[in-house]
Amino acid sequence: MFRVSRLTDYATVVMTCIAAHPDDVLSTAQIAEETHLELPTVSKLLKLLGHAGLVESFRGVNGGYRLARPADAISVAEIVEAMEGPLGMTECSLSDGHCDRISQCGVRGSWQHINNVLDNALRSMSLADMLHPNVRTPAAGVAHTDLKSRTAP
């Protein structure tokens, strides 16, 4: 089964929580309480998201976290990359030279296409879109249709 890690999933939950309060600076404890995640997990996520430039931190009595940019300017791909690194379904999806079978591989181009479709879908979904999960974005539908039509016999 292909899936993102639990921490990446939790990172989207934390980011969505912060995005739901665009005018507020939220403490780690507030985020943990609202998301029902453990405080140490939220702290770890916020540190990684801060290093990626997705959240800003503020010290002091009224300190906490807020988004570094508006929610509609942060893609799901950025959150995944902050947690997982570069997006790639296979080693050859990321760059050349990581596989000793490249010269004999008949599926490399297909994996690269799949990787591009996935990358485009994650980049077309913003954090603001994550706040409204029942609204289907046209870009996601296009990516699904494009992948389906390319893999049909």
Buried (B, 14 or more C-beta within 10 A) or exposed (E): EEEBEEBBBBBBBBBBBBBEBEEEBBBBEBBBBBBEBEEEBBBBBBEBBBEBEBBBBEEEEEEBBBBBEEBEEBBBBBBBBBBBEEBBBBEBBBEEEEEEEEEEEEEBEEBBBBBBBBBBBBBBBBBBBBBEEEEEBEBBEBBEEBBEEEEEE
